[in-house]
Amino acid sequence: MDVLPDHLNATMIGSVDASQLNRELKQYINEQIKQVICQGTETVLDLFPEYKVVQRRMDALENDNKALKVEIAQIKASRRGCQSGVFGQHAYPEIKFPVSGYITFNPPFTAVPALVYGLYLYDTSKDSNSRLVTEVTNLSKSGFNMKIKTYDDTKMWGARISWMACP
């Protein structure tokens, strides 16, 4: 590659007209590109050897970034936190028990989680005995069944259960 003309190599522009300098620099670059293309032995990128070094570094960083994203996803999948929710209803003055349903974990756990639950709302008649039964069945990585019911003469208008599942 040729060396720039002396007046284009100057570190100080001084009294040189900047627009004239800019036109001459553009013309010089265009001539060099035409020369390279006509020779067919180099590409335009070969004019900038640092480009290849930078491109290799960028490719390596991009590959590292992809690997880190995979690793982060694996860590997140293995360390998913607890999930929690509420199940039940309250329908005074109607009595709508027993009630049952399937609770779905979103996202599913990687193994069957531990499950804790507790009663946090209970609305019943003072004129009868208070009886409540809760059942959890089919606990799996993807969810569980929960049922709330009463028996005998209990009049229940509302019951809600808070639950929490943890790996």
N, C-alpha and C positions, 0 to 999 in steps of 0.2 A: 504494500500500500504506500502511496506517495505521502510525503510530508505536506502539511498545510502550507500554503504560501506564507511568507514572513509576516505580511500585514494581517493575516488571519490568526497567527500564533501569538500576537501581541497580548501581554497580560493587561495592559492599560489601553483603553480605546482612545483616550485623550480627545484629540480634535477630529478623529475619524467619524464620519457620518454613520450612525448605527444602522439606519435603514439600508445604506449602501453595503455595509459590512454583512448584514443579514442576507441581502440578495446574493452577494458573492459566495457566502458560505453555503447557501442552498444550491447554487449553481455547481460549486465544487463537489458537494455530496452527490448531486444527481449525476455528474460526470463519472464519479467513482462507481456508483451503482451501475450505470450503463456499461462501464468498462468490465466490471465483474460479470454482468449478465452476458455480455458479448463473448467473453473468454470461456464461460461455461465451466470453469475449473473450480469456482468457489460459489458459495451461496452468499446472499446478502448478510446472513447471520455470521458467516465466517469473518466478516469485517469487524465483528465484535467478539473476540475470543472470551471475554469475561462473561458473555451471555451464556455460553455452554456451562461454565462453572456455576453460575447463579441458577440456571435451569436444573442442573443436577441436584443442587441444594434444595430447591423448591420441590422437586420430585421426592427427595428423601423426607422432607418435612411433611409432605402430603401423605406419604405412606405411614409415617409415624403417627400422624393425626388419625388416619383410618384405624390403625391398630389400637390407639388409645380409646377411640369411640367404642370399639368392640369390647375392650376390657372394662370400660365404664358400664356398658350395658350388662355385662356378666356380673359385675359387682352389684349393680342395682337389682338384678334378678335374684341374686342370692341373699340380699339384705333388705328385701321389702319389709316395710314396717307393719305395724298392726293396722287392722281395719276395724271399724266399729259402726254401730247403727242402732236402730230402734225398731221394735216389732210390737204390734198390738193395735188396739183401738179403744175409742171412748165414744159411746153413742147414747147418752142419757136422753130421753127416758126409755129408749129401746134396749132390749137385751139381745146382743148379737154374739153370744158365745156358745159353743167353742169357736175359736178362730185358729186357722193354721195357714202356713205358707212356707215357701222355699226362699231362703236368703242366698243370694249369689255373691261371691267374693269377686271384686273387680279391682285389680287383676287377680286371677287365681294364685294361690300359694304354690310353692314348689314342693311342699310336703304338707301333710295334714296338720293344721295349726292347733294350738291349744285354744279353747273357747271358755270364756267366763261370761256369765250373764246374771242380771239381777232385776228384781221388780222395782220400778220407780213410780208407777201410778197404779192405784187400786181403788176403784169406786164401787161400793157395794151397799146394800140396804142394811140399815140398823135393825130391821125387824126379823132378820134371819141370820143363821150362822155364816161366817165368811170362810169359804173354802176355795182354794185355788190350786190348780195343778199346772205345771209347765213341763213340757217334754222337748228334748232336742234329740233328733235322730238323723242318721245318714250324714254325719259330719265327714267331709272330704276336703280335698284341696280346692274344690270349686264352690263349696257352699254347704248348707245344712237345712234341715226341716225343723221348724219350731211350731209348737202347738200350745195354746192356752185354753184351759177348760175349767169348769166348775162341776160340782156334783151335789146330789140331794136337792135341798130347797134353796140353795144360795141364789140370790139375785145380784148379779154383777153387771154394771153398766160400762165399766171400763177397766182395762188392765194393759199396761205397756211394760215391755222388757227392754232394757239396755243390754247390748252385748258387745264384746270385743274379742277378736281373734288375733293371735300373734304367732309368728313362726317359732 
